[in-house]
Amino acid sequence: MENLHQIFIQEAAELLSELEDALLSFEDDLTDEDAVQGIFRVMHTLKGSSAMFGYSMVNDFTHELEFIYDGIREKKIIATHEILDLTLKSVDHLKQLINNPLNTSNEVKSNQKGLLDEIKKHTNSNANTFKKEVVEAHEDEKCYYIRFAPNKTILKHGTNPNYILEDLIDLGNGIILPSIDRIPILSELTYQDFYMSFEIVLVTHSNVKEIEEIFMFVEDDANIQIHQFEFDINLNTDLISELRESAIEQRPLGIDNITKILSIKDQDSRLSSGFFDPQNKGQNGTPSKSEDKQTDSIRVSSLKLDEMMNQISELVTTQARLNMLVNDTGDNELSAITEGMNKITRALRGTAFSICLIPIDNLMLRFKRLIRDLSKELDKDIEFITSGTETELDKSILDKLSDPLLHLVRNCIDHGIETKDQRLKSGKATKGKISLEAYNSGTNVVIELKDDGRGIDKEKIIQKALKNKLIKADENLTENEIYNLLFHPGFSTASTVTDISGRGVGMDVAKRGIEDIQGAIRIESTLGKGTSFKISLPLTLSIIDGLLVSVGNETFILPLQHVEKCYELPGEFLLNTNQPVVLDDKRMTVFNLREAFGYKQTQQKLYQVIKTKFEGSDIGLAVDTIIGEHQVVLKPLGTMYNDQQEYSGATILGNGSVALVFDVNKLVTKLTSGEYQKLNERKYAKQK
């Protein structure tokens, strides 16, 4: 049962996300009938599901909220932004109830009562919305016979049959004929069991599928039959009285008796083909053809996916050992088998990756809501535009990307987009724009977050940096170095501190969060026109393709996503650790890793130089030897190596030795800052 509750919580969270997304889309056009239908459908599903699992507060609350959108569907309530705000507040309340069902504190109860009072203001002022009048059937109306016989145990599962009956009658005009034939003698009666059954004659515009949806969560807890008549019925007062009188004499009436009563009104009546059976059985109890339909997707625990990735990681490591063994033996037949295993391992690895990848769009709802709420709070009109959000990332990366992106979005809203008056004075439209674009670039995923706001004042950054003694007055900084000062802990150019920003924390947190998932961030800005944050991320962190290299007597791995090209250079070209070299007619700084890591310099004839990108510039890393490509199963280094930030982890090679895996961005940062040079100078000083 606990597993079922977990499934409910997951499904409820997805439903609330779907509902929130539908509400934000509905805000753009409050006359969109399809959006209203979608909102109502999600609420109805959530109500039924929560009733089944005993979440009574969720069930009762959603039941009341549903009335508003039923009224909007029937065009008896006019949708307003006030109703939308109330619904979004209700969604937040429902999230709290579902995430913490045991929280029935006075504060939660008071919040629920306050929201229910607001909801009833809208429904009570339109009370006629919910009074069903007997009217003549229209040409597109259909008449149904429905038998609903709940199992005795239905109440134990948290389902209230009355709500199902209400939902049925809400579909149109109908009459409910209760049956008490299943009620036992008093001595056998138990209060936990349910003994009633119901026959319903319903005239509605709805189709069979919409009726089936009402019974979606009680299919296993009730006997349900739905029969559609092919003749039109005017469910008037006389017919209703006749059905009631007949039901008093015989309960249940049954389909045959009801057919006789109704057919008097239409002598040419013809019965439709049969009953709807939720268990997919035909009239004779045999499975129907629809039983053969295939399942499109299944729900899998993320823990199982993690375990699968761990096992594939071990398979990759074992495969590397096998490859080395084959190379040593030189057995051609074994080599052919191993090659086949290599292909299977790579294919399995690719399939596993694709399972663990989820679209960036999963994050977008959170940002849409944030932009909506903050723009209202700051009295700014902001449009949020997304593209390429179907681009996929490893779930572990996406989870850790949420907070850094959130800080950047808040920064765009507060610092980037101007107020309406300021935008008018600048000759801009009053509505500001924040856009997010995602796309694949080689083995990386790039996310660009842009705003069309005021841009970044470089001079203001320099003055603040000088004041904080982060730079010296005679330093000649590049544009990129100036923008990178914004990521310094505690750095902020805001003149006032607000609830949203101004403490100099957000940008620092964003950069550290992105670097923790092996990503990099770059800022571009034009004063008066806007700012862009460009984030580059790896597809996955667990298994990567790397370049195995040697420096001194150690082996290292450079992730292939950072490798652009490889060169050979004569040893005399690299006498210094940061020697500028011309390669492909372009001047490039090349760092000699042998010297940087403090190995004894030898007169090598040739060095292998690996070209990589760092903050938009070409950088070369000189190593002793490039051994070749290697599949890397990334393992954490542990807390003892927290200060070694230039390594993202380690991997076990086929021969059992360990190779450190470079975090290239942090490695180049240490190289360009001269940190290695200072370490070596101190080491040599101690030796003397």
JOHU-V867743 format. One record per residue. N is the residue number from 1. NEAR is the number of other ideal C-beta (glycine too) atoms within 8 Angstrom. Layout:
BEGIN
n:N near:NEAR
n:N near:NEAR
END
This chain:
BEGIN
n:1 near:4
n:2 near:5
n:3 near:6
n:4 near:8
n:5 near:9
n:6 near:8
n:7 near:9
n:8 near:13
n:9 near:10
n:10 near:9
n:11 near:9
n:12 near:13
n:13 near:11
n:14 near:8
n:15 near:12
n:16 near:13
n:17 near:9
n:18 near:9
n:19 near:13
n:20 near:12
n:21 near:10
n:22 near:12
n:23 near:13
n:24 near:12
n:25 near:9
n:26 near:14
n:27 near:9
n:28 near:6
n:29 near:6
n:30 near:9
n:31 near:5
n:32 near:10
n:33 near:7
n:34 near:6
n:35 near:11
n:36 near:13
n:37 near:9
n:38 near:9
n:39 near:14
n:40 near:12
n:41 near:9
n:42 near:12
n:43 near:13
n:44 near:12
n:45 near:11
n:46 near:15
n:47 near:14
n:48 near:14
n:49 near:13
n:50 near:16
n:51 near:15
n:52 near:12
n:53 near:11
n:54 near:7
n:55 near:13
n:56 near:9
n:57 near:9
n:58 near:15
n:59 near:14
n:60 near:8
n:61 near:15
n:62 near:13
n:63 near:10
n:64 near:11
n:65 near:12
n:66 near:12
n:67 near:12
n:68 near:13
n:69 near:12
n:70 near:12
n:71 near:14
n:72 near:13
n:73 near:10
n:74 near:8
n:75 near:4
n:76 near:8
n:77 near:12
n:78 near:4
n:79 near:10
n:80 near:7
n:81 near:7
n:82 near:6
n:83 near:12
n:84 near:13
n:85 near:8
n:86 near:12
n:87 near:12
n:88 near:11
n:89 near:9
n:90 near:12
n:91 near:12
n:92 near:8
n:93 near:12
n:94 near:13
n:95 near:10
n:96 near:10
n:97 near:15
n:98 near:14
n:99 near:8
n:100 near:7
n:101 near:8
n:102 near:4
n:103 near:8
n:104 near:6
n:105 near:6
n:106 near:5
n:107 near:6
n:108 near:11
n:109 near:9
n:110 near:8
n:111 near:9
n:112 near:12
n:113 near:8
n:114 near:8
n:115 near:13
n:116 near:10
n:117 near:8
n:118 near:9
n:119 near:14
n:120 near:9
n:121 near:8
n:122 near:13
n:123 near:15
n:124 near:7
n:125 near:6
n:126 near:10
n:127 near:8
n:128 near:6
n:129 near:12
n:130 near:9
n:131 near:6
n:132 near:7
n:133 near:5
n:134 near:8
n:135 near:5
n:136 near:5
n:137 near:10
n:138 near:6
n:139 near:4
n:140 near:5
n:141 near:11
n:142 near:11
n:143 near:15
n:144 near:15
n:145 near:14
n:146 near:14
n:147 near:13
n:148 near:16
n:149 near:9
n:150 near:13
n:151 near:8
n:152 near:7
n:153 near:10
n:154 near:13
n:155 near:10
n:156 near:6
n:157 near:10
n:158 near:12
n:159 near:15
n:160 near:8
n:161 near:13
n:162 near:6
n:163 near:13
n:164 near:13
n:165 near:12
n:166 near:8
n:167 near:10
n:168 near:15
n:169 near:13
n:170 near:7
n:171 near:13
n:172 near:10
n:173 near:11
n:174 near:13
n:175 near:9
n:176 near:10
n:177 near:14
n:178 near:8
n:179 near:12
n:180 near:8
n:181 near:7
n:182 near:9
n:183 near:7
n:184 near:7
n:185 near:5
n:186 near:5
n:187 near:4
n:188 near:6
n:189 near:10
n:190 near:5
n:191 near:4
n:192 near:6
n:193 near:9
n:194 near:10
n:195 near:9
n:196 near:11
n:197 near:12
n:198 near:13
n:199 near:15
n:200 near:16
n:201 near:16
n:202 near:14
n:203 near:13
n:204 near:12
n:205 near:8
n:206 near:8
n:207 near:6
n:208 near:9
n:209 near:6
n:210 near:9
n:211 near:17
n:212 near:11
n:213 near:10
n:214 near:12
n:215 near:13
n:216 near:9
n:217 near:9
n:218 near:15
n:219 near:10
n:220 near:3
n:221 near:10
n:222 near:11
n:223 near:7
n:224 near:14
n:225 near:11
n:226 near:12
n:227 near:13
n:228 near:9
n:229 near:14
n:230 near:7
n:231 near:12
n:232 near:8
n:233 near:13
n:234 near:8
n:235 near:13
n:236 near:8
n:237 near:6
n:238 near:6
n:239 near:13
n:240 near:11
n:241 near:8
n:242 near:9
n:243 near:14
n:244 near:10
n:245 near:8
n:246 near:11
n:247 near:13
n:248 near:6
n:249 near:5
n:250 near:8
n:251 near:10
n:252 near:11
n:253 near:11
n:254 near:7
n:255 near:9
n:256 near:6
n:257 near:10
n:258 near:13
n:259 near:12
n:260 near:8
n:261 near:11
n:262 near:15
n:263 near:10
n:264 near:7
n:265 near:8
n:266 near:10
n:267 near:5
n:268 near:5
n:269 near:11
n:270 near:6
n:271 near:8
n:272 near:8
n:273 near:3
n:274 near:6
n:275 near:7
n:276 near:10
n:277 near:10
n:278 near:8
n:279 near:5
n:280 near:8
n:281 near:8
n:282 near:9
n:283 near:5
n:284 near:4
n:285 near:5
n:286 near:6
n:287 near:6
n:288 near:9
n:289 near:4
n:290 near:6
n:291 near:7
n:292 near:5
n:293 near:5
n:294 near:4
n:295 near:5
n:296 near:3
n:297 near:4
n:298 near:4
n:299 near:6
n:300 near:6
n:301 near:6
n:302 near:7
n:303 near:6
n:304 near:8
n:305 near:12
n:306 near:8
n:307 near:8
n:308 near:10
n:309 near:12
n:310 near:8
n:311 near:8
n:312 near:12
n:313 near:11
n:314 near:9
n:315 near:10
n:316 near:13
n:317 near:10
n:318 near:8
n:319 near:12
n:320 near:13
n:321 near:11
n:322 near:11
n:323 near:11
n:324 near:10
n:325 near:9
n:326 near:12
n:327 near:7
n:328 near:6
n:329 near:7
n:330 near:7
n:331 near:7
n:332 near:6
n:333 near:6
n:334 near:9
n:335 near:10
n:336 near:8
n:337 near:8
n:338 near:11
n:339 near:8
n:340 near:8
n:341 near:10
n:342 near:10
n:343 near:8
n:344 near:8
n:345 near:11
n:346 near:9
n:347 near:8
n:348 near:10
n:349 near:12
n:350 near:8
n:351 near:8
n:352 near:11
n:353 near:12
n:354 near:8
n:355 near:8
n:356 near:12
n:357 near:11
n:358 near:8
n:359 near:8
n:360 near:15
n:361 near:8
n:362 near:8
n:363 near:11
n:364 near:11
n:365 near:11
n:366 near:9
n:367 near:13
n:368 near:11
n:369 near:11
n:370 near:12
n:371 near:13
n:372 near:10
n:373 near:8
n:374 near:13
n:375 near:13
n:376 near:7
n:377 near:7
n:378 near:10
n:379 near:7
n:380 near:12
n:381 near:8
n:382 near:12
n:383 near:8
n:384 near:10
n:385 near:8
n:386 near:10
n:387 near:8
n:388 near:9
n:389 near:11
n:390 near:7
n:391 near:11
n:392 near:10
n:393 near:13
n:394 near:12
n:395 near:11
n:396 near:11
n:397 near:14
n:398 near:13
n:399 near:7
n:400 near:11
n:401 near:17
n:402 near:10
n:403 near:10
n:404 near:14
n:405 near:14
n:406 near:11
n:407 near:13
n:408 near:13
n:409 near:13
n:410 near:13
n:411 near:12
n:412 near:14
n:413 near:16
n:414 near:12
n:415 near:8
n:416 near:13
n:417 near:13
n:418 near:11
n:419 near:8
n:420 near:10
n:421 near:6
n:422 near:9
n:423 near:12
n:424 near:9
n:425 near:6
n:426 near:9
n:427 near:4
n:428 near:9
n:429 near:5
n:430 near:7
n:431 near:7
n:432 near:16
n:433 near:9
n:434 near:17
n:435 near:12
n:436 near:15
n:437 near:10
n:438 near:12
n:439 near:8
n:440 near:7
n:441 near:7
n:442 near:5
n:443 near:7
n:444 near:11
n:445 near:15
n:446 near:12
n:447 near:13
n:448 near:12
n:449 near:14
n:450 near:12
n:451 near:13
n:452 near:9
n:453 near:12
n:454 near:11
n:455 near:11
n:456 near:10
n:457 near:8
n:458 near:10
n:459 near:6
n:460 near:8
n:461 near:14
n:462 near:11
n:463 near:8
n:464 near:12
n:465 near:12
n:466 near:10
n:467 near:6
n:468 near:7
n:469 near:5
n:470 near:8
n:471 near:10
n:472 near:4
n:473 near:5
n:474 near:4
n:475 near:6
n:476 near:3
n:477 near:8
n:478 near:5
n:479 near:7
n:480 near:10
n:481 near:8
n:482 near:11
n:483 near:13
n:484 near:10
n:485 near:13
n:486 near:11
n:487 near:10
n:488 near:10
n:489 near:6
n:490 near:8
n:491 near:15
n:492 near:9
n:493 near:9
n:494 near:10
n:495 near:3
n:496 near:5
n:497 near:5
n:498 near:8
n:499 near:2
n:500 near:10
n:501 near:11
n:502 near:10
n:503 near:8
n:504 near:11
n:505 near:8
n:506 near:12
n:507 near:13
n:508 near:13
n:509 near:11
n:510 near:15
n:511 near:11
n:512 near:8
n:513 near:13
n:514 near:14
n:515 near:12
n:516 near:7
n:517 near:13
n:518 near:11
n:519 near:11
n:520 near:9
n:521 near:12
n:522 near:10
n:523 near:13
n:524 near:8
n:525 near:10
n:526 near:8
n:527 near:9
n:528 near:6
n:529 near:6
n:530 near:12
n:531 near:14
n:532 near:10
n:533 near:11
n:534 near:11
n:535 near:15
n:536 near:11
n:537 near:15
n:538 near:14
n:539 near:12
n:540 near:12
n:541 near:10
n:542 near:10
n:543 near:13
n:544 near:14
n:545 near:10
n:546 near:14
n:547 near:13
n:548 near:14
n:549 near:15
n:550 near:12
n:551 near:11
n:552 near:9
n:553 near:4
n:554 near:8
n:555 near:10
n:556 near:13
n:557 near:15
n:558 near:14
n:559 near:16
n:560 near:11
n:561 near:10
n:562 near:9
n:563 near:12
n:564 near:7
n:565 near:7
n:566 near:9
n:567 near:9
n:568 near:7
n:569 near:12
n:570 near:7
n:571 near:10
n:572 near:5
n:573 near:10
n:574 near:12
n:575 near:5
n:576 near:7
n:577 near:10
n:578 near:9
n:579 near:11
n:580 near:8
n:581 near:13
n:582 near:7
n:583 near:9
n:584 near:4
n:585 near:3
n:586 near:7
n:587 near:5
n:588 near:12
n:589 near:10
n:590 near:16
n:591 near:13
n:592 near:12
n:593 near:10
n:594 near:13
n:595 near:11
n:596 near:12
n:597 near:9
n:598 near:8
n:599 near:9
n:600 near:4
n:601 near:6
n:602 near:5
n:603 near:5
n:604 near:7
n:605 near:5
n:606 near:8
n:607 near:14
n:608 near:13
n:609 near:15
n:610 near:15
n:611 near:13
n:612 near:14
n:613 near:9
n:614 near:11
n:615 near:8
n:616 near:6
n:617 near:7
n:618 near:9
n:619 near:13
n:620 near:15
n:621 near:13
n:622 near:14
n:623 near:15
n:624 near:10
n:625 near:7
n:626 near:10
n:627 near:8
n:628 near:6
n:629 near:8
n:630 near:13
n:631 near:13
n:632 near:12
n:633 near:12
n:634 near:13
n:635 near:8
n:636 near:5
n:637 near:10
n:638 near:5
n:639 near:4
n:640 near:5
n:641 near:8
n:642 near:6
n:643 near:4
n:644 near:7
n:645 near:8
n:646 near:8
n:647 near:12
n:648 near:7
n:649 near:10
n:650 near:11
n:651 near:14
n:652 near:10
n:653 near:12
n:654 near:9
n:655 near:6
n:656 near:6
n:657 near:7
n:658 near:7
n:659 near:12
n:660 near:11
n:661 near:16
n:662 near:12
n:663 near:12
n:664 near:11
n:665 near:10
n:666 near:10
n:667 near:11
n:668 near:13
n:669 near:9
n:670 near:11
n:671 near:12
n:672 near:8
n:673 near:6
n:674 near:6
n:675 near:8
n:676 near:12
n:677 near:9
n:678 near:8
n:679 near:9
n:680 near:11
n:681 near:8
n:682 near:8
n:683 near:9
n:684 near:8
n:685 near:7
n:686 near:6
n:687 near:5
n:688 near:4
END
